[in-house]
Amino acid sequence: MPHLQSHNGYSSLMERLERFPEGAPPSELFAKILALLFTEQEAKLVGQLPMHPFSAARAAHVWGVREVEAYRTLEGLAERGLLLDTEQEGEKLYILPPPMAGFLDFVLMRVRKDVDQPALSRLLNQYLSQEEEFIRDLYTGSTPSTRIMVDEEQVPSSNLARLFNYERASEVVQGAKRIGIGTCSCRHKMRHVGRACSAPLETCMVFDDRADSLIRHGHAREIGPEQCLELLQQSREQNLIQVADNAQFGVSSICNCCSCCCETLIRARKFCNLQLVCSTNYLAELTPQRCSGCGRCVDACPAEAMRLVSANDPQHPWQRRCVQDQERCLGCGVCVRVCRTNSLVLIPKAERVVTPVDNAHRLVLMALERGKLQHLIWDNRAMFNHRAMAALIGAILRLPAVKQKLAASELGSRYLGGMMQRIAERSSRLPLRL
């Protein structure tokens, strides 16, 4: 691919984005997507930005420009939804979000003319359909980036004591300091590629710092908790399921997803077992004797965990009954809501799904699993020592455990040996299922 071999601004940006735990592999198609959003000079500059929040002064130092010039560039990028900004202790800070569940979604959260949204939608649809390496990066590993939230109204009263607050979308909404609503990027994209469904567009909920940035720059509109809870209820009544950050605290978004447009659900069904991606702590349990075979649960299930088969009744040869594949069940509760014969009920899983404490915890776990922890630690690619240490630790992290120990010994570095020991200890505490 000659376009990628030349070290231009877009290749630099793609290399930077691939260092995310939720990276996006470089390709000609991805370069075309980025070219719709960034000029080549912008791509070159953004490719040098650190992973962690940074100020205009730090960006100016990295880019070798005046702070006022760096500020103008950063504000322009934030205005277009390509960066997020916030204030901490009176200082304006910026961060480059990942591509998925990040800036590729933000640019479709409202109708705008500064981006060719139809062309972007077509390229994104093609990229997500063809780039299997990207899909494997998103949907493999023990720590998913998102989780399904159970419909708390469908949890039996006898099991409510086991339902934690972070599992309730209503608790996330009521605990948010600021709430924004924007267009669902998945359904917006599907409309541009001619595969729209009837679900409403304005259902993407963002909270706190993310809401503050997206509202300030016009990508979301502000609403109150009561409006948000009403929208949540309407979404559930339309059989949409809630997909949130895979974290107990600091949840920054809840998407009300349909199975036909949601990229998480579509690609997970195609490439892996859904239950390992983002299931709840519940399963739907079927009582066959009560099932009328109406098929409402089959139509509503986003995981394709329900299907109709013959009831094998000689007196009623056309009678059908539902059968369930619990290995695919998400525990979302949609089937329980639509069932008219009380044939389905949510029951707790025998083993709880462990949810990372916050998004920082999740990113560290994902980085460890994907061999990218070094990029979170040494994140300033403009500095040679950061690049050198990231390359060194990255090579060591890819070695088997015995070779890691040998490498640490031969290098004679107490610092490196201690780091490898801490990584090993942290890895040993990783839950088998998240």
VMD Tcl script that draws the C-alpha trace (Angstrom):
set ca {
  {0.00 0.00 0.00}
  {2.09 2.92 -1.25}
  {-0.17 5.48 0.41}
  {0.59 4.03 3.84}
  {4.26 3.47 3.17}
  {4.91 7.18 2.69}
  {5.27 8.86 6.09}
  {2.60 11.50 5.59}
  {0.32 13.14 8.11}
  {-2.37 10.48 7.86}
  {0.01 7.59 8.42}
  {1.35 9.42 11.49}
  {-2.17 9.84 12.84}
  {-3.06 6.21 12.15}
  {0.02 5.07 14.06}
  {-1.03 7.28 16.96}
  {-4.61 5.93 16.98}
  {-3.42 2.33 16.85}
  {-1.67 2.88 20.20}
  {-5.06 3.14 21.91}
  {-6.15 -0.01 23.75}
  {-9.18 0.21 21.40}
  {-6.98 0.84 18.38}
  {-7.83 1.06 14.72}
  {-5.37 -0.73 12.40}
  {-3.90 1.42 9.59}
  {-5.31 0.78 6.12}
  {-6.00 2.62 2.88}
  {-9.69 2.70 3.77}
  {-9.06 4.17 7.21}
  {-6.79 6.80 5.64}
  {-9.69 7.86 3.40}
  {-11.94 8.19 6.45}
  {-9.40 10.37 8.26}
  {-8.93 12.51 5.13}
  {-12.62 13.49 5.36}
  {-12.10 14.77 8.91}
  {-8.55 16.16 9.10}
  {-6.31 18.11 6.74}
  {-2.96 16.42 6.28}
  {-1.27 19.09 8.43}
  {-3.85 18.57 11.20}
  {-3.35 14.81 11.00}
  {0.41 15.28 11.37}
  {-0.04 17.50 14.42}
  {-2.64 15.28 16.10}
  {-0.40 12.27 15.52}
  {2.11 13.85 17.93}
  {-0.33 14.46 20.79}
  {0.06 12.51 24.06}
  {-2.41 9.87 25.22}
  {-3.31 11.62 28.47}
  {-5.06 15.03 28.87}
  {-2.82 17.94 27.85}
  {-2.90 21.73 27.82}
  {-2.41 24.11 24.92}
  {1.00 24.92 26.41}
  {2.07 21.29 26.22}
  {0.76 20.93 22.67}
  {2.67 24.08 21.72}
  {5.87 22.57 23.15}
  {5.32 19.30 21.27}
  {4.52 21.09 18.01}
  {7.19 23.78 18.38}
  {4.71 26.65 17.91}
  {3.42 29.54 20.02}
  {0.82 28.68 22.64}
  {-1.80 30.96 21.09}
  {-1.39 29.16 17.76}
  {-1.69 25.77 19.43}
  {-4.81 26.98 21.27}
  {-6.50 28.03 18.03}
  {-5.76 24.67 16.43}
  {-7.02 22.69 19.44}
  {-10.19 24.76 19.72}
  {-10.91 24.24 16.03}
  {-10.53 20.47 16.42}
  {-12.77 20.45 19.51}
  {-15.38 22.52 17.67}
  {-15.55 19.78 15.04}
  {-15.84 16.97 17.61}
  {-12.35 15.59 16.94}
  {-11.03 16.45 20.40}
  {-12.75 16.65 23.78}
  {-11.97 19.53 26.13}
  {-12.56 20.17 29.82}
  {-11.40 22.37 32.68}
  {-9.52 21.01 35.68}
  {-8.55 23.36 38.49}
  {-8.96 26.34 36.20}
  {-6.81 24.90 33.40}
  {-8.21 24.04 29.96}
  {-7.25 20.49 28.98}
  {-7.79 18.51 25.79}
  {-7.76 14.82 24.95}
  {-7.91 12.87 21.70}
  {-10.68 10.25 22.07}
  {-10.35 6.83 20.41}
  {-11.87 6.46 16.93}
  {-14.72 4.07 17.87}
  {-17.02 5.21 20.68}
  {-15.09 8.41 20.09}
  {-14.60 11.01 17.39}
  {-16.00 8.85 14.57}
  {-19.26 8.83 16.52}
  {-19.13 12.49 17.58}
  {-18.99 13.76 14.00}
  {-22.29 11.96 13.31}
  {-24.07 13.09 16.48}
  {-25.73 15.95 14.63}
  {-26.48 16.88 11.02}
  {-23.70 19.15 9.77}
  {-22.39 20.50 6.49}
  {-18.69 20.87 7.32}
  {-18.28 17.08 6.94}
  {-19.45 14.95 4.02}
  {-21.54 12.71 6.26}
  {-22.93 10.49 3.46}
  {-19.41 9.73 2.21}
  {-18.15 9.22 5.77}
  {-21.03 6.82 6.49}
  {-20.35 4.76 3.38}
  {-16.64 4.49 4.17}
  {-17.29 3.61 7.81}
  {-19.77 0.92 6.84}
  {-17.25 -0.52 4.40}
  {-14.43 -0.32 6.95}
  {-16.43 -2.07 9.67}
  {-17.56 -4.74 7.23}
  {-14.18 -5.51 5.70}
  {-11.46 -4.80 8.25}
  {-11.58 -8.02 10.25}
  {-8.39 -7.13 12.13}
  {-10.13 -4.05 13.51}
  {-13.15 -6.12 14.54}
  {-10.93 -8.66 16.30}
  {-9.23 -5.83 18.20}
  {-12.60 -4.47 19.31}
  {-14.26 -7.74 20.27}
  {-11.52 -10.00 21.58}
  {-9.93 -10.02 25.00}
  {-11.42 -10.44 28.45}
  {-12.22 -6.75 28.93}
  {-14.81 -5.31 26.53}
  {-15.07 -1.56 26.09}
  {-18.87 -1.54 26.56}
  {-21.47 -3.43 28.58}
  {-25.16 -4.15 28.32}
  {-27.36 -2.67 31.06}
  {-30.26 -4.79 32.27}
  {-33.81 -3.43 32.05}
  {-34.20 -2.97 35.79}
  {-38.01 -3.04 35.52}
  {-37.83 -6.66 34.37}
  {-35.73 -7.91 37.29}
  {-38.01 -9.81 39.73}
  {-38.40 -8.20 43.15}
  {-36.83 -11.28 44.73}
  {-33.57 -10.54 42.89}
  {-33.44 -6.75 43.27}
  {-31.01 -7.04 46.20}
  {-28.44 -8.42 43.74}
  {-28.88 -5.52 41.31}
  {-26.10 -3.00 41.98}
  {-26.58 0.72 41.33}
  {-24.02 0.77 38.51}
  {-26.16 -1.82 36.69}
  {-29.16 0.55 36.67}
  {-29.30 3.08 33.85}
  {-31.65 5.20 35.97}
  {-28.96 5.52 38.66}
  {-26.39 6.66 36.10}
  {-28.81 9.32 34.84}
  {-29.77 10.55 38.30}
  {-26.14 10.69 39.43}
  {-24.92 12.73 36.44}
  {-23.97 16.38 36.96}
  {-24.71 17.27 33.34}
  {-26.57 15.39 30.59}
  {-26.52 15.80 26.83}
  {-28.54 14.13 24.09}
  {-27.33 13.61 20.54}
  {-28.09 11.70 17.38}
  {-27.33 7.97 17.41}
  {-24.31 7.76 15.11}
  {-25.06 4.15 14.13}
  {-28.62 4.85 12.96}
  {-27.50 8.12 11.36}
  {-24.87 6.21 9.39}
  {-27.37 3.53 8.35}
  {-29.71 6.18 6.97}
  {-26.94 7.37 4.66}
  {-26.30 3.83 3.38}
  {-29.98 3.08 2.80}
  {-30.52 0.71 5.72}
  {-32.46 2.91 8.13}
  {-34.83 1.45 10.70}
  {-37.84 3.04 12.38}
  {-36.16 3.64 15.76}
  {-35.76 7.32 16.75}
  {-32.46 9.06 16.04}
  {-31.97 11.30 19.06}
  {-31.23 8.67 21.73}
  {-27.49 8.95 22.50}
  {-26.96 10.04 26.13}
  {-23.70 11.59 27.31}
  {-22.78 12.61 30.83}
  {-20.56 14.93 32.85}
  {-17.22 15.91 31.20}
  {-18.11 14.34 27.84}
  {-21.51 16.05 27.90}
  {-19.90 19.35 28.87}
  {-17.57 19.30 25.86}
  {-20.13 18.05 23.31}
  {-22.82 20.48 24.49}
  {-20.41 23.43 24.44}
  {-19.49 22.73 20.81}
  {-23.02 21.98 19.63}
  {-22.75 18.22 19.12}
  {-25.34 17.48 21.81}
  {-28.16 19.42 23.44}
  {-28.54 19.68 27.19}
  {-31.47 18.03 28.97}
  {-32.37 17.46 32.62}
  {-32.54 14.14 34.52}
  {-36.34 13.91 34.25}
  {-36.26 14.31 30.46}
  {-33.48 11.76 30.23}
  {-35.38 9.22 32.35}
  {-38.43 9.72 30.15}
  {-36.32 9.11 27.03}
  {-34.87 6.01 28.70}
  {-38.37 4.67 29.33}
  {-39.47 5.42 25.76}
  {-36.40 3.60 24.42}
  {-37.18 0.50 26.47}
  {-40.77 0.52 25.29}
  {-39.39 0.46 21.73}
  {-37.27 -2.59 22.63}
  {-33.98 -0.70 22.44}
  {-31.24 -1.92 24.76}
  {-28.87 0.22 26.77}
  {-25.12 -0.06 26.04}
  {-22.79 1.85 28.37}
  {-19.10 2.22 29.18}
  {-17.76 -0.92 30.80}
  {-17.16 0.78 34.16}
  {-18.87 1.01 37.54}
  {-18.19 4.71 38.03}
  {-17.69 7.64 35.68}
  {-19.95 6.29 32.92}
  {-19.70 8.85 30.12}
  {-22.40 7.58 27.75}
  {-25.40 5.30 27.37}
  {-26.54 4.39 23.86}
  {-30.07 3.12 23.29}
  {-29.31 0.54 20.64}
  {-31.28 -1.45 18.08}
  {-29.98 -4.79 16.88}
  {-30.18 -3.81 13.20}
  {-28.00 -0.67 13.32}
  {-25.77 -0.92 16.42}
  {-22.21 -1.71 15.31}
  {-21.41 -3.40 18.64}
  {-24.29 -5.84 18.29}
  {-23.91 -6.45 14.54}
  {-20.17 -7.13 14.60}
  {-20.24 -9.08 17.84}
  {-22.91 -11.41 16.42}
  {-20.77 -11.88 13.34}
  {-17.35 -12.38 14.88}
  {-17.69 -13.80 18.38}
  {-19.86 -15.05 21.21}
  {-21.92 -12.09 22.36}
  {-21.87 -13.20 25.99}
  {-18.15 -12.53 26.18}
  {-18.56 -9.01 24.86}
  {-20.82 -7.10 27.19}
  {-23.51 -9.19 28.88}
  {-25.32 -8.36 32.13}
  {-25.37 -10.40 35.33}
  {-28.67 -11.98 34.35}
  {-30.00 -14.62 31.98}
  {-33.48 -15.06 30.58}
  {-35.00 -18.36 31.71}
  {-37.76 -19.91 29.58}
  {-40.69 -21.99 30.85}
  {-41.65 -23.95 27.70}
  {-45.03 -25.08 29.06}
  {-46.26 -21.47 29.08}
  {-44.93 -20.50 25.66}
  {-47.60 -19.81 23.03}
  {-45.12 -19.72 20.15}
  {-46.07 -16.16 19.17}
  {-42.46 -15.29 18.24}
  {-42.45 -11.82 19.82}
  {-39.30 -12.66 21.79}
  {-37.61 -13.96 18.62}
  {-38.24 -10.68 16.83}
  {-37.10 -8.58 19.81}
  {-33.96 -10.46 20.92}
  {-30.84 -8.50 19.86}
  {-28.58 -11.52 20.31}
  {-30.53 -14.02 18.18}
  {-30.75 -16.21 21.28}
  {-34.40 -17.19 20.67}
  {-35.92 -19.16 17.81}
  {-39.15 -20.95 16.96}
  {-39.38 -24.69 16.28}
  {-42.26 -27.10 15.78}
  {-44.19 -27.97 18.94}
  {-44.51 -31.56 17.61}
  {-48.19 -31.59 18.46}
  {-50.15 -33.94 16.11}
  {-53.39 -32.19 17.05}
  {-51.94 -28.80 16.10}
  {-49.36 -29.40 13.34}
  {-48.73 -25.69 12.78}
  {-48.12 -24.94 16.46}
  {-44.70 -23.53 17.25}
  {-42.77 -23.11 20.47}
  {-39.75 -21.07 21.45}
  {-36.34 -22.55 22.25}
  {-33.47 -20.62 23.77}
  {-29.69 -20.56 23.41}
  {-28.53 -19.30 26.81}
  {-24.94 -19.16 25.58}
  {-25.96 -16.17 23.45}
  {-28.26 -14.50 25.97}
  {-27.25 -10.95 26.91}
  {-29.54 -10.73 29.91}
  {-30.91 -7.40 28.69}
  {-34.54 -8.24 29.53}
  {-36.05 -7.23 26.17}
  {-37.61 -10.68 25.66}
  {-39.12 -10.59 29.17}
  {-40.72 -7.21 28.43}
  {-42.40 -8.37 25.20}
  {-43.56 -11.81 26.40}
  {-47.34 -11.88 26.96}
  {-47.55 -15.29 28.64}
  {-44.95 -14.78 31.40}
  {-42.89 -17.58 29.89}
  {-39.63 -15.69 30.45}
  {-38.03 -14.37 33.61}
  {-34.61 -12.89 34.40}
  {-32.52 -14.96 36.80}
  {-29.06 -14.07 38.24}
  {-26.06 -15.74 36.67}
  {-24.25 -18.28 38.80}
  {-21.03 -16.31 38.37}
  {-21.08 -12.52 38.28}
  {-19.57 -10.60 35.38}
  {-16.83 -8.39 36.85}
  {-17.01 -4.73 35.79}
  {-13.90 -2.50 35.98}
  {-14.07 0.17 38.68}
  {-13.78 3.10 36.25}
  {-12.68 3.86 32.70}
  {-9.03 4.26 33.73}
  {-9.09 0.78 35.25}
  {-10.73 -0.59 32.10}
  {-8.15 1.02 29.81}
  {-5.25 -0.43 31.82}
  {-6.81 -3.91 31.68}
  {-7.43 -3.60 27.94}
  {-3.90 -2.31 27.35}
  {-2.42 -5.24 29.27}
  {-4.45 -7.76 27.30}
  {-3.53 -6.19 23.96}
  {0.16 -5.59 24.72}
  {-0.23 -1.78 24.65}
  {0.43 -0.81 28.27}
  {3.69 0.86 27.29}
  {1.79 3.45 25.24}
  {-0.23 4.52 28.29}
  {2.92 4.93 30.38}
  {5.25 6.61 27.87}
  {2.75 8.57 25.82}
  {4.74 11.55 24.52}
  {5.87 10.40 21.08}
  {7.58 13.71 20.44}
  {10.26 12.73 23.00}
  {12.88 10.19 21.97}
  {13.17 8.66 25.47}
  {9.41 8.01 25.55}
  {9.51 6.34 22.14}
  {12.55 4.26 23.11}
  {11.10 3.08 26.44}
  {7.71 2.30 24.87}
  {9.41 0.22 22.17}
  {11.56 -1.58 24.74}
  {8.74 -2.46 27.14}
  {6.47 -3.33 24.21}
  {9.00 -5.89 23.02}
  {9.35 -7.34 26.52}
  {5.58 -7.55 27.04}
  {5.35 -9.71 23.93}
  {7.80 -12.26 25.32}
  {6.82 -15.39 27.26}
  {7.10 -15.04 31.06}
  {10.46 -16.80 31.32}
  {12.00 -14.64 28.60}
  {10.64 -11.55 30.33}
  {12.52 -12.50 33.49}
  {15.72 -13.14 31.51}
  {15.41 -9.84 29.68}
  {14.98 -7.93 32.93}
  {18.03 -9.68 34.41}
  {20.29 -9.06 31.41}
  {19.32 -5.41 31.24}
  {20.37 -5.07 34.87}
  {17.69 -2.49 35.52}
  {15.98 -2.52 38.92}
  {13.38 -0.18 37.49}
  {12.57 -2.49 34.59}
  {12.57 -5.58 36.79}
  {10.22 -3.91 39.25}
  {7.91 -2.86 36.46}
  {7.74 -6.38 35.05}
  {6.99 -7.71 38.54}
  {4.16 -5.19 38.98}
  {2.76 -6.07 35.56}
  {2.90 -9.77 36.42}
  {1.15 -9.17 39.75}
  {-1.53 -7.04 38.09}
  {-2.00 -9.61 35.34}
  {-2.39 -12.42 37.90}
  {-5.27 -10.53 39.49}
  {-7.16 -10.11 36.22}
  {-10.53 -11.91 36.38}
  {-10.99 -14.70 33.89}
  {-14.25 -13.15 32.69}
  {-15.11 -9.45 32.56}
}
mol new
graphics top color blue
foreach p $ca { graphics top sphere $p radius 0.5 }
foreach p [lrange $ca 0 end-1] q [lrange $ca 1 end] { graphics top cylinder $p $q radius 0.2 }
display resetview
